[in-house]
């Protein structure tokens, strides 16, 4: 059976990145693809939410620390 090789962009498009999972091609031995679940931060701070940035969820997130602004989390 011939092996099919996909370039990275074709693979990402066919894997459906919107599902919250990253899929990687199978190993050399023919096992099924490895599925890794992305970790989500439970809540983003106000600054990251407003700018639609990736918030790391720490007490003072990296984005706020870099800009030297207060990092505020409000319950939804």
mmCIF file of the N, C-alpha and C atoms, coordinates in Angstrom:
data_MODEL
# 
_entry.id   MODEL 
# 
loop_
_atom_site.group_PDB 
_atom_site.id 
_atom_site.type_symbol 
_atom_site.label_atom_id 
_atom_site.label_alt_id 
_atom_site.label_comp_id 
_atom_site.label_asym_id 
_atom_site.label_entity_id 
_atom_site.label_seq_id 
_atom_site.pdbx_PDB_ins_code 
_atom_site.Cartn_x 
_atom_site.Cartn_y 
_atom_site.Cartn_z 
_atom_site.occupancy 
_atom_site.B_iso_or_equiv 
_atom_site.pdbx_formal_charge 
_atom_site.auth_seq_id 
_atom_site.auth_comp_id 
_atom_site.auth_asym_id 
_atom_site.auth_atom_id 
_atom_site.pdbx_PDB_model_num 
ATOM 1   N N  . UNK A 1 1  ? 0.849   -1.174 0.000  1.00 0.00 ? 1  UNK A N  1 
ATOM 2   C CA . UNK A 1 1  ? 0.000   0.000  0.000  1.00 0.00 ? 1  UNK A CA 1 
ATOM 3   C C  . UNK A 1 1  ? 0.897   1.241  0.000  1.00 0.00 ? 1  UNK A C  1 
ATOM 4   N N  . UNK A 1 2  ? 0.731   2.182  -0.936 1.00 0.00 ? 2  UNK A N  1 
ATOM 5   C CA . UNK A 1 2  ? 1.587   3.373  -0.996 1.00 0.00 ? 2  UNK A CA 1 
ATOM 6   C C  . UNK A 1 2  ? 1.257   4.349  0.127  1.00 0.00 ? 2  UNK A C  1 
ATOM 7   N N  . UNK A 1 3  ? 2.284   5.024  0.628  1.00 0.00 ? 3  UNK A N  1 
ATOM 8   C CA . UNK A 1 3  ? 2.097   6.036  1.662  1.00 0.00 ? 3  UNK A CA 1 
ATOM 9   C C  . UNK A 1 3  ? 1.795   7.372  0.998  1.00 0.00 ? 3  UNK A C  1 
ATOM 10  N N  . UNK A 1 4  ? 0.912   8.133  1.568  1.00 0.00 ? 4  UNK A N  1 
ATOM 11  C CA . UNK A 1 4  ? 0.545   9.438  1.039  1.00 0.00 ? 4  UNK A CA 1 
ATOM 12  C C  . UNK A 1 4  ? 1.248   10.497 1.879  1.00 0.00 ? 4  UNK A C  1 
ATOM 13  N N  . UNK A 1 5  ? 1.891   11.438 1.212  1.00 0.00 ? 5  UNK A N  1 
ATOM 14  C CA . UNK A 1 5  ? 2.583   12.512 1.903  1.00 0.00 ? 5  UNK A CA 1 
ATOM 15  C C  . UNK A 1 5  ? 1.850   13.818 1.665  1.00 0.00 ? 5  UNK A C  1 
ATOM 16  N N  . UNK A 1 6  ? 1.548   14.528 2.749  1.00 0.00 ? 6  UNK A N  1 
ATOM 17  C CA . UNK A 1 6  ? 0.881   15.824 2.666  1.00 0.00 ? 6  UNK A CA 1 
ATOM 18  C C  . UNK A 1 6  ? 1.824   16.898 3.158  1.00 0.00 ? 6  UNK A C  1 
ATOM 19  N N  . UNK A 1 7  ? 1.786   18.057 2.536  1.00 0.00 ? 7  UNK A N  1 
ATOM 20  C CA . UNK A 1 7  ? 2.552   19.165 3.096  1.00 0.00 ? 7  UNK A CA 1 
ATOM 21  C C  . UNK A 1 7  ? 1.775   19.697 4.298  1.00 0.00 ? 7  UNK A C  1 
ATOM 22  N N  . UNK A 1 8  ? 2.424   20.484 5.140  1.00 0.00 ? 8  UNK A N  1 
ATOM 23  C CA . UNK A 1 8  ? 1.833   20.926 6.400  1.00 0.00 ? 8  UNK A CA 1 
ATOM 24  C C  . UNK A 1 8  ? 0.528   21.691 6.206  1.00 0.00 ? 8  UNK A C  1 
ATOM 25  N N  . UNK A 1 9  ? 0.468   22.591 5.219  1.00 0.00 ? 9  UNK A N  1 
ATOM 26  C CA . UNK A 1 9  ? -0.752  23.374 5.030  1.00 0.00 ? 9  UNK A CA 1 
ATOM 27  C C  . UNK A 1 9  ? -1.917  22.493 4.603  1.00 0.00 ? 9  UNK A C  1 
ATOM 28  N N  . UNK A 1 10 ? -1.668  21.514 3.760  1.00 0.00 ? 10 UNK A N  1 
ATOM 29  C CA . UNK A 1 10 ? -2.739  20.604 3.348  1.00 0.00 ? 10 UNK A CA 1 
ATOM 30  C C  . UNK A 1 10 ? -3.198  19.762 4.530  1.00 0.00 ? 10 UNK A C  1 
ATOM 31  N N  . UNK A 1 11 ? -2.242  19.336 5.354  1.00 0.00 ? 11 UNK A N  1 
ATOM 32  C CA . UNK A 1 11 ? -2.578  18.507 6.500  1.00 0.00 ? 11 UNK A CA 1 
ATOM 33  C C  . UNK A 1 11 ? -3.423  19.283 7.499  1.00 0.00 ? 11 UNK A C  1 
ATOM 34  N N  . UNK A 1 12 ? -3.048  20.534 7.791  1.00 0.00 ? 12 UNK A N  1 
ATOM 35  C CA . UNK A 1 12 ? -3.803  21.344 8.739  1.00 0.00 ? 12 UNK A CA 1 
ATOM 36  C C  . UNK A 1 12 ? -5.203  21.626 8.216  1.00 0.00 ? 12 UNK A C  1 
ATOM 37  N N  . UNK A 1 13 ? -5.334  21.869 6.919  1.00 0.00 ? 13 UNK A N  1 
ATOM 38  C CA . UNK A 1 13 ? -6.649  22.140 6.346  1.00 0.00 ? 13 UNK A CA 1 
ATOM 39  C C  . UNK A 1 13 ? -7.534  20.905 6.434  1.00 0.00 ? 13 UNK A C  1 
ATOM 40  N N  . UNK A 1 14 ? -6.961  19.726 6.236  1.00 0.00 ? 14 UNK A N  1 
ATOM 41  C CA . UNK A 1 14 ? -7.765  18.511 6.265  1.00 0.00 ? 14 UNK A CA 1 
ATOM 42  C C  . UNK A 1 14 ? -8.047  18.041 7.686  1.00 0.00 ? 14 UNK A C  1 
ATOM 43  N N  . UNK A 1 15 ? -7.246  18.479 8.669  1.00 0.00 ? 15 UNK A N  1 
ATOM 44  C CA . UNK A 1 15 ? -7.411  18.017 10.043 1.00 0.00 ? 15 UNK A CA 1 
ATOM 45  C C  . UNK A 1 15 ? -8.525  18.753 10.772 1.00 0.00 ? 15 UNK A C  1 
ATOM 46  N N  . UNK A 1 16 ? -8.954  19.913 10.282 1.00 0.00 ? 16 UNK A N  1 
ATOM 47  C CA . UNK A 1 16 ? -10.041 20.634 10.935 1.00 0.00 ? 16 UNK A CA 1 
ATOM 48  C C  . UNK A 1 16 ? -9.600  21.251 12.244 1.00 0.00 ? 16 UNK A C  1 
ATOM 49  N N  . UNK A 1 17 ? -8.832  22.305 12.205 1.00 0.00 ? 17 UNK A N  1 
ATOM 50  C CA . UNK A 1 17 ? -8.281  22.918 13.401 1.00 0.00 ? 17 UNK A CA 1 
ATOM 51  C C  . UNK A 1 17 ? -9.354  23.501 14.308 1.00 0.00 ? 17 UNK A C  1 
ATOM 52  N N  . UNK A 1 18 ? -10.569 23.685 13.852 1.00 0.00 ? 18 UNK A N  1 
ATOM 53  C CA . UNK A 1 18 ? -11.600 24.304 14.672 1.00 0.00 ? 18 UNK A CA 1 
ATOM 54  C C  . UNK A 1 18 ? -12.096 23.393 15.783 1.00 0.00 ? 18 UNK A C  1 
ATOM 55  N N  . UNK A 1 19 ? -11.721 22.122 15.778 1.00 0.00 ? 19 UNK A N  1 
ATOM 56  C CA . UNK A 1 19 ? -12.215 21.198 16.783 1.00 0.00 ? 19 UNK A CA 1 
ATOM 57  C C  . UNK A 1 19 ? -11.509 21.326 18.123 1.00 0.00 ? 19 UNK A C  1 
ATOM 58  N N  . UNK A 1 20 ? -10.441 22.137 18.207 1.00 0.00 ? 20 UNK A N  1 
ATOM 59  C CA . UNK A 1 20 ? -9.717  22.285 19.454 1.00 0.00 ? 20 UNK A CA 1 
ATOM 60  C C  . UNK A 1 20 ? -8.659  21.218 19.654 1.00 0.00 ? 20 UNK A C  1 
ATOM 61  N N  . UNK A 1 21 ? -8.426  20.402 18.646 1.00 0.00 ? 21 UNK A N  1 
ATOM 62  C CA . UNK A 1 21 ? -7.432  19.352 18.738 1.00 0.00 ? 21 UNK A CA 1 
ATOM 63  C C  . UNK A 1 21 ? -6.427  19.505 17.621 1.00 0.00 ? 21 UNK A C  1 
ATOM 64  N N  . UNK A 1 22 ? -5.183  19.115 17.907 1.00 0.00 ? 22 UNK A N  1 
ATOM 65  C CA . UNK A 1 22 ? -4.158  19.101 16.879 1.00 0.00 ? 22 UNK A CA 1 
ATOM 66  C C  . UNK A 1 22 ? -3.941  17.652 16.484 1.00 0.00 ? 22 UNK A C  1 
ATOM 67  N N  . UNK A 1 23 ? -3.890  17.388 15.213 1.00 0.00 ? 23 UNK A N  1 
ATOM 68  C CA . UNK A 1 23 ? -3.635  16.029 14.753 1.00 0.00 ? 23 UNK A CA 1 
ATOM 69  C C  . UNK A 1 23 ? -2.291  15.996 14.048 1.00 0.00 ? 23 UNK A C  1 
ATOM 70  N N  . UNK A 1 24 ? -1.570  14.923 14.284 1.00 0.00 ? 24 UNK A N  1 
ATOM 71  C CA . UNK A 1 24 ? -0.262  14.753 13.685 1.00 0.00 ? 24 UNK A CA 1 
ATOM 72  C C  . UNK A 1 24 ? -0.270  13.472 12.870 1.00 0.00 ? 24 UNK A C  1 
ATOM 73  N N  . UNK A 1 25 ? 0.511   13.409 11.793 1.00 0.00 ? 25 UNK A N  1 
ATOM 74  C CA . UNK A 1 25 ? 0.553   12.189 10.989 1.00 0.00 ? 25 UNK A CA 1 
ATOM 75  C C  . UNK A 1 25 ? 1.015   11.002 11.825 1.00 0.00 ? 25 UNK A C  1 
ATOM 76  N N  . UNK A 1 26 ? 0.656   9.815  11.382 1.00 0.00 ? 26 UNK A N  1 
ATOM 77  C CA . UNK A 1 26 ? 1.018   8.622  12.130 1.00 0.00 ? 26 UNK A CA 1 
ATOM 78  C C  . UNK A 1 26 ? 2.518   8.369  12.067 1.00 0.00 ? 26 UNK A C  1 
ATOM 79  N N  . UNK A 1 27 ? 2.967   7.544  12.978 1.00 0.00 ? 27 UNK A N  1 
ATOM 80  C CA . UNK A 1 27 ? 4.380   7.193  13.043 1.00 0.00 ? 27 UNK A CA 1 
ATOM 81  C C  . UNK A 1 27 ? 4.754   6.291  11.872 1.00 0.00 ? 27 UNK A C  1 
ATOM 82  N N  . UNK A 1 28 ? 6.028   6.005  11.775 1.00 0.00 ? 28 UNK A N  1 
ATOM 83  C CA . UNK A 1 28 ? 6.548   5.159  10.700 1.00 0.00 ? 28 UNK A CA 1 
ATOM 84  C C  . UNK A 1 28 ? 5.943   3.762  10.743 1.00 0.00 ? 28 UNK A C  1 
ATOM 85  N N  . UNK A 1 29 ? 5.565   3.277  11.927 1.00 0.00 ? 29 UNK A N  1 
ATOM 86  C CA . UNK A 1 29 ? 5.099   1.902  12.037 1.00 0.00 ? 29 UNK A CA 1 
ATOM 87  C C  . UNK A 1 29 ? 3.632   1.733  11.660 1.00 0.00 ? 29 UNK A C  1 
ATOM 88  N N  . UNK A 1 30 ? 2.940   2.806  11.267 1.00 0.00 ? 30 UNK A N  1 
ATOM 89  C CA . UNK A 1 30 ? 1.570   2.688  10.767 1.00 0.00 ? 30 UNK A CA 1 
ATOM 90  C C  . UNK A 1 30 ? 0.497   2.775  11.821 1.00 0.00 ? 30 UNK A C  1 
ATOM 91  N N  . UNK A 1 31 ? 0.833   3.190  13.045 1.00 0.00 ? 31 UNK A N  1 
ATOM 92  C CA . UNK A 1 31 ? -0.195  3.365  14.073 1.00 0.00 ? 31 UNK A CA 1 
ATOM 93  C C  . UNK A 1 31 ? -1.128  4.505  13.702 1.00 0.00 ? 31 UNK A C  1 
ATOM 94  N N  . UNK A 1 32 ? -2.222  4.612  14.424 1.00 0.00 ? 32 UNK A N  1 
ATOM 95  C CA . UNK A 1 32 ? -3.166  5.690  14.156 1.00 0.00 ? 32 UNK A CA 1 
ATOM 96  C C  . UNK A 1 32 ? -2.555  7.039  14.529 1.00 0.00 ? 32 UNK A C  1 
ATOM 97  N N  . UNK A 1 33 ? -3.080  8.151  13.991 1.00 0.00 ? 33 UNK A N  1 
ATOM 98  C CA . UNK A 1 33 ? -2.524  9.478  14.275 1.00 0.00 ? 33 UNK A CA 1 
ATOM 99  C C  . UNK A 1 33 ? -2.611  9.817  15.760 1.00 0.00 ? 33 UNK A C  1 
ATOM 100 N N  . UNK A 1 34 ? -1.652  10.577 16.233 1.00 0.00 ? 34 UNK A N  1 
ATOM 101 C CA . UNK A 1 34 ? -1.619  11.033 17.619 1.00 0.00 ? 34 UNK A CA 1 
ATOM 102 C C  . UNK A 1 34 ? -2.488  12.270 17.721 1.00 0.00 ? 34 UNK A C  1 
ATOM 103 N N  . UNK A 1 35 ? -3.383  12.315 18.703 1.00 0.00 ? 35 UNK A N  1 
ATOM 104 C CA . UNK A 1 35 ? -4.261  13.465 18.898 1.00 0.00 ? 35 UNK A CA 1 
ATOM 105 C C  . UNK A 1 35 ? -3.867  14.134 20.198 1.00 0.00 ? 35 UNK A C  1 
ATOM 106 N N  . UNK A 1 36 ? -3.533  15.425 20.124 1.00 0.00 ? 36 UNK A N  1 
ATOM 107 C CA . UNK A 1 36 ? -3.183  16.194 21.312 1.00 0.00 ? 36 UNK A CA 1 
ATOM 108 C C  . UNK A 1 36 ? -4.256  17.253 21.525 1.00 0.00 ? 36 UNK A C  1 
ATOM 109 N N  . UNK A 1 37 ? -4.762  17.330 22.730 1.00 0.00 ? 37 UNK A N  1 
ATOM 110 C CA . UNK A 1 37 ? -5.797  18.302 23.054 1.00 0.00 ? 37 UNK A CA 1 
ATOM 111 C C  . UNK A 1 37 ? -5.123  19.577 23.540 1.00 0.00 ? 37 UNK A C  1 
ATOM 112 N N  . UNK A 1 38 ? -5.491  20.723 22.947 1.00 0.00 ? 38 UNK A N  1 
ATOM 113 C CA . UNK A 1 38 ? -4.933  22.002 23.375 1.00 0.00 ? 38 UNK A CA 1 
ATOM 114 C C  . UNK A 1 38 ? -5.531  22.374 24.726 1.00 0.00 ? 38 UNK A C  1 
ATOM 115 N N  . UNK A 1 39 ? -4.679  22.872 25.622 1.00 0.00 ? 39 UNK A N  1 
ATOM 116 C CA . UNK A 1 39 ? -5.177  23.335 26.915 1.00 0.00 ? 39 UNK A CA 1 
ATOM 117 C C  . UNK A 1 39 ? -5.757  24.725 26.752 1.00 0.00 ? 39 UNK A C  1 
ATOM 118 N N  . UNK A 1 40 ? -6.936  24.938 27.311 1.00 0.00 ? 40 UNK A N  1 
ATOM 119 C CA . UNK A 1 40 ? -7.581  26.242 27.249 1.00 0.00 ? 40 UNK A CA 1 
ATOM 120 C C  . UNK A 1 40 ? -7.505  26.899 28.608 1.00 0.00 ? 40 UNK A C  1 
ATOM 121 N N  . UNK A 1 41 ? -7.276  28.203 28.592 1.00 0.00 ? 41 UNK A N  1 
ATOM 122 C CA . UNK A 1 41 ? -7.314  28.975 29.820 1.00 0.00 ? 41 UNK A CA 1 
ATOM 123 C C  . UNK A 1 41 ? -8.787  29.144 30.191 1.00 0.00 ? 41 UNK A C  1 
ATOM 124 N N  . UNK A 1 42 ? -9.151  28.894 31.447 1.00 0.00 ? 42 UNK A N  1 
ATOM 125 C CA . UNK A 1 42 ? -10.561 28.992 31.809 1.00 0.00 ? 42 UNK A CA 1 
ATOM 126 C C  . UNK A 1 42 ? -11.165 30.374 31.585 1.00 0.00 ? 42 UNK A C  1 
ATOM 127 N N  . UNK A 1 43 ? -10.359 31.431 31.775 1.00 0.00 ? 43 UNK A N  1 
ATOM 128 C CA . UNK A 1 43 ? -10.884 32.773 31.602 1.00 0.00 ? 43 UNK A CA 1 
ATOM 129 C C  . UNK A 1 43 ? -9.751  33.705 31.189 1.00 0.00 ? 43 UNK A C  1 
ATOM 130 N N  . UNK A 1 44 ? -10.024 34.621 30.289 1.00 0.00 ? 44 UNK A N  1 
ATOM 131 C CA . UNK A 1 44 ? -9.034  35.622 29.867 1.00 0.00 ? 44 UNK A CA 1 
ATOM 132 C C  . UNK A 1 44 ? -9.258  36.902 30.661 1.00 0.00 ? 44 UNK A C  1 
ATOM 133 N N  . UNK A 1 45 ? -8.187  37.662 30.859 1.00 0.00 ? 45 UNK A N  1 
ATOM 134 C CA . UNK A 1 45 ? -8.316  38.941 31.560 1.00 0.00 ? 45 UNK A CA 1 
ATOM 135 C C  . UNK A 1 45 ? -9.015  39.950 30.645 1.00 0.00 ? 45 UNK A C  1 
ATOM 136 N N  . UNK A 1 46 ? -9.409  41.071 31.208 1.00 0.00 ? 46 UNK A N  1 
ATOM 137 C CA . UNK A 1 46 ? -10.156 42.076 30.444 1.00 0.00 ? 46 UNK A CA 1 
ATOM 138 C C  . UNK A 1 46 ? -9.364  42.599 29.246 1.00 0.00 ? 46 UNK A C  1 
ATOM 139 N N  . UNK A 1 47 ? -8.071  42.853 29.434 1.00 0.00 ? 47 UNK A N  1 
ATOM 140 C CA . UNK A 1 47 ? -7.258  43.380 28.340 1.00 0.00 ? 47 UNK A CA 1 
ATOM 141 C C  . UNK A 1 47 ? -7.180  42.377 27.186 1.00 0.00 ? 47 UNK A C  1 
ATOM 142 N N  . UNK A 1 48 ? -6.852  41.129 27.500 1.00 0.00 ? 48 UNK A N  1 
ATOM 143 C CA . UNK A 1 48 ? -6.731  40.099 26.452 1.00 0.00 ? 48 UNK A CA 1 
ATOM 144 C C  . UNK A 1 48 ? -8.072  39.839 25.778 1.00 0.00 ? 48 UNK A C  1 
ATOM 145 N N  . UNK A 1 49 ? -9.141  39.840 26.547 1.00 0.00 ? 49 UNK A N  1 
ATOM 146 C CA . UNK A 1 49 ? -10.467 39.627 25.970 1.00 0.00 ? 49 UNK A CA 1 
ATOM 147 C C  . UNK A 1 49 ? -10.829 40.771 25.023 1.00 0.00 ? 49 UNK A C  1 
ATOM 148 N N  . UNK A 1 50 ? -10.538 41.988 25.430 1.00 0.00 ? 50 UNK A N  1 
ATOM 149 C CA . UNK A 1 50 ? -10.860 43.143 24.596 1.00 0.00 ? 50 UNK A CA 1 
ATOM 150 C C  . UNK A 1 50 ? -10.054 43.195 23.307 1.00 0.00 ? 50 UNK A C  1 
ATOM 151 N N  . UNK A 1 51 ? -8.793  42.771 23.381 1.00 0.00 ? 51 UNK A N  1 
ATOM 152 C CA . UNK A 1 51 ? -7.923  42.790 22.198 1.00 0.00 ? 51 UNK A CA 1 
ATOM 153 C C  . UNK A 1 51 ? -7.917  41.463 21.453 1.00 0.00 ? 51 UNK A C  1 
ATOM 154 N N  . UNK A 1 52 ? -8.653  40.470 21.979 1.00 0.00 ? 52 UNK A N  1 
ATOM 155 C CA . UNK A 1 52 ? -8.706  39.118 21.414 1.00 0.00 ? 52 UNK A CA 1 
ATOM 156 C C  . UNK A 1 52 ? -7.309  38.508 21.310 1.00 0.00 ? 52 UNK A C  1 
ATOM 157 N N  . UNK A 1 53 ? -6.583  38.568 22.443 1.00 0.00 ? 53 UNK A N  1 
ATOM 158 C CA . UNK A 1 53 ? -5.246  38.008 22.540 1.00 0.00 ? 53 UNK A CA 1 
ATOM 159 C C  . UNK A 1 53 ? -5.300  36.710 23.334 1.00 0.00 ? 53 UNK A C  1 
ATOM 160 N N  . UNK A 1 54 ? -4.295  35.874 23.163 1.00 0.00 ? 54 UNK A N  1 
ATOM 161 C CA . UNK A 1 54 ? -4.183  34.650 23.937 1.00 0.00 ? 54 UNK A CA 1 
ATOM 162 C C  . UNK A 1 54 ? -3.706  35.003 25.339 1.00 0.00 ? 54 UNK A C  1 
ATOM 163 N N  . UNK A 1 55 ? -4.537  34.741 26.335 1.00 0.00 ? 55 UNK A N  1 
ATOM 164 C CA . UNK A 1 55 ? -4.214  35.039 27.730 1.00 0.00 ? 55 UNK A CA 1 
ATOM 165 C C  . UNK A 1 55 ? -3.704  33.754 28.382 1.00 0.00 ? 55 UNK A C  1 
ATOM 166 N N  . UNK A 1 56 ? -2.616  33.854 29.162 1.00 0.00 ? 56 UNK A N  1 
ATOM 167 C CA . UNK A 1 56 ? -2.081  32.644 29.790 1.00 0.00 ? 56 UNK A CA 1 
ATOM 168 C C  . UNK A 1 56 ? -2.752  32.322 31.123 1.00 0.00 ? 56 UNK A C  1 
ATOM 169 N N  . UNK A 1 57 ? -3.632  33.203 31.618 1.00 0.00 ? 57 UNK A N  1 
ATOM 170 C CA . UNK A 1 57 ? -4.429  32.916 32.800 1.00 0.00 ? 57 UNK A CA 1 
ATOM 171 C C  . UNK A 1 57 ? -3.715  33.065 34.133 1.00 0.00 ? 57 UNK A C  1 
ATOM 172 N N  . UNK A 1 58 ? -2.493  33.536 34.144 1.00 0.00 ? 58 UNK A N  1 
ATOM 173 C CA . UNK A 1 58 ? -1.773  33.721 35.410 1.00 0.00 ? 58 UNK A CA 1 
ATOM 174 C C  . UNK A 1 58 ? -2.307  34.942 36.154 1.00 0.00 ? 58 UNK A C  1 
ATOM 175 N N  . UNK A 1 59 ? -1.870  35.106 37.403 1.00 0.00 ? 59 UNK A N  1 
ATOM 176 C CA . UNK A 1 59 ? -2.306  36.238 38.229 1.00 0.00 ? 59 UNK A CA 1 
ATOM 177 C C  . UNK A 1 59 ? -2.117  37.556 37.477 1.00 0.00 ? 59 UNK A C  1 
ATOM 178 N N  . UNK A 1 60 ? -0.926  37.784 36.951 1.00 0.00 ? 60 UNK A N  1 
ATOM 179 C CA . UNK A 1 60 ? -0.674  38.876 36.014 1.00 0.00 ? 60 UNK A CA 1 
ATOM 180 C C  . UNK A 1 60 ? -0.207  38.208 34.727 1.00 0.00 ? 60 UNK A C  1 
ATOM 181 N N  . UNK A 1 61 ? -1.038  38.254 33.700 1.00 0.00 ? 61 UNK A N  1 
ATOM 182 C CA . UNK A 1 61 ? -0.705  37.524 32.473 1.00 0.00 ? 61 UNK A CA 1 
ATOM 183 C C  . UNK A 1 61 ? 0.482   38.184 31.756 1.00 0.00 ? 61 UNK A C  1 
ATOM 184 N N  . UNK A 1 62 ? 1.079   37.448 30.858 1.00 0.00 ? 62 UNK A N  1 
ATOM 185 C CA . UNK A 1 62 ? 2.277   37.929 30.158 1.00 0.00 ? 62 UNK A CA 1 
ATOM 186 C C  . UNK A 1 62 ? 1.993   39.178 29.338 1.00 0.00 ? 62 UNK A C  1 
ATOM 187 N N  . UNK A 1 63 ? 0.816   39.260 28.730 1.00 0.00 ? 63 UNK A N  1 
ATOM 188 C CA . UNK A 1 63 ? 0.480   40.440 27.919 1.00 0.00 ? 63 UNK A CA 1 
ATOM 189 C C  . UNK A 1 63 ? 0.393   41.700 28.781 1.00 0.00 ? 63 UNK A C  1 
ATOM 190 N N  . UNK A 1 64 ? -0.276  41.606 29.924 1.00 0.00 ? 64 UNK A N  1 
ATOM 191 C CA . UNK A 1 64 ? -0.393  42.764 30.819 1.00 0.00 ? 64 UNK A CA 1 
ATOM 192 C C  . UNK A 1 64 ? 0.953   43.101 31.452 1.00 0.00 ? 64 UNK A C  1 
ATOM 193 N N  . UNK A 1 65 ? 1.725   42.085 31.807 1.00 0.00 ? 65 UNK A N  1 
ATOM 194 C CA . UNK A 1 65 ? 3.037   42.312 32.401 1.00 0.00 ? 65 UNK A CA 1 
ATOM 195 C C  . UNK A 1 65 ? 3.957   43.018 31.407 1.00 0.00 ? 65 UNK A C  1 
ATOM 196 N N  . UNK A 1 66 ? 3.914   42.608 30.150 1.00 0.00 ? 66 UNK A N  1 
ATOM 197 C CA . UNK A 1 66 ? 4.738   43.220 29.115 1.00 0.00 ? 66 UNK A CA 1 
ATOM 198 C C  . UNK A 1 66 ? 4.388   44.692 28.919 1.00 0.00 ? 66 UNK A C  1 
ATOM 199 N N  . UNK A 1 67 ? 3.091   45.016 29.047 1.00 0.00 ? 67 UNK A N  1 
ATOM 200 C CA . UNK A 1 67 ? 2.641   46.394 28.835 1.00 0.00 ? 67 UNK A CA 1 
ATOM 201 C C  . UNK A 1 67 ? 2.606   47.209 30.128 1.00 0.00 ? 67 UNK A C  1 
ATOM 202 N N  . UNK A 1 68 ? 2.903   46.536 31.254 1.00 0.00 ? 68 UNK A N  1 
ATOM 203 C CA . UNK A 1 68 ? 2.919   47.172 32.565 1.00 0.00 ? 68 UNK A CA 1 
ATOM 204 C C  . UNK A 1 68 ? 1.566   47.809 32.899 1.00 0.00 ? 68 UNK A C  1 
ATOM 205 N N  . UNK A 1 69 ? 0.494   47.027 32.689 1.00 0.00 ? 69 UNK A N  1 
ATOM 206 C CA . UNK A 1 69 ? -0.858  47.478 33.012 1.00 0.00 ? 69 UNK A CA 1 
ATOM 207 C C  . UNK A 1 69 ? -1.467  46.505 34.019 1.00 0.00 ? 69 UNK A C  1 
ATOM 208 N N  . UNK A 1 70 ? -2.463  46.942 34.788 1.00 0.00 ? 70 UNK A N  1 
ATOM 209 C CA . UNK A 1 70 ? -3.101  46.019 35.741 1.00 0.00 ? 70 UNK A CA 1 
ATOM 210 C C  . UNK A 1 70 ? -3.843  44.901 35.007 1.00 0.00 ? 70 UNK A C  1 
ATOM 211 N N  . UNK A 1 71 ? -3.709  43.700 35.519 1.00 0.00 ? 71 UNK A N  1 
ATOM 212 C CA . UNK A 1 71 ? -4.358  42.529 34.930 1.00 0.00 ? 71 UNK A CA 1 
ATOM 213 C C  . UNK A 1 71 ? -5.606  42.221 35.747 1.00 0.00 ? 71 UNK A C  1 
ATOM 214 N N  . UNK A 1 72 ? -6.778  42.424 35.151 1.00 0.00 ? 72 UNK A N  1 
ATOM 215 C CA . UNK A 1 72 ? -8.042  42.305 35.872 1.00 0.00 ? 72 UNK A CA 1 
ATOM 216 C C  . UNK A 1 72 ? -8.882  41.186 35.272 1.00 0.00 ? 72 UNK A C  1 
ATOM 217 N N  . UNK A 1 73 ? -9.323  40.273 36.139 1.00 0.00 ? 73 UNK A N  1 
ATOM 218 C CA . UNK A 1 73 ? -10.226 39.195 35.738 1.00 0.00 ? 73 UNK A CA 1 
ATOM 219 C C  . UNK A 1 73 ? -11.586 39.475 36.349 1.00 0.00 ? 73 UNK A C  1 
ATOM 220 N N  . UNK A 1 74 ? -12.632 39.443 35.535 1.00 0.00 ? 74 UNK A N  1 
ATOM 221 C CA . UNK A 1 74 ? -13.983 39.626 36.054 1.00 0.00 ? 74 UNK A CA 1 
ATOM 222 C C  . UNK A 1 74 ? -14.800 38.390 35.729 1.00 0.00 ? 74 UNK A C  1 
ATOM 223 N N  . UNK A 1 75 ? -15.656 37.964 36.664 1.00 0.00 ? 75 UNK A N  1 
ATOM 224 C CA . UNK A 1 75 ? -16.491 36.785 36.394 1.00 0.00 ? 75 UNK A CA 1 
ATOM 225 C C  . UNK A 1 75 ? -17.499 37.073 35.289 1.00 0.00 ? 75 UNK A C  1 
ATOM 226 N N  . UNK A 1 76 ? -17.799 36.042 34.537 1.00 0.00 ? 76 UNK A N  1 
ATOM 227 C CA . UNK A 1 76 ? -18.734 36.193 33.410 1.00 0.00 ? 76 UNK A CA 1 
ATOM 228 C C  . UNK A 1 76 ? -20.151 36.068 33.888 1.00 0.00 ? 76 UNK A C  1 
# 
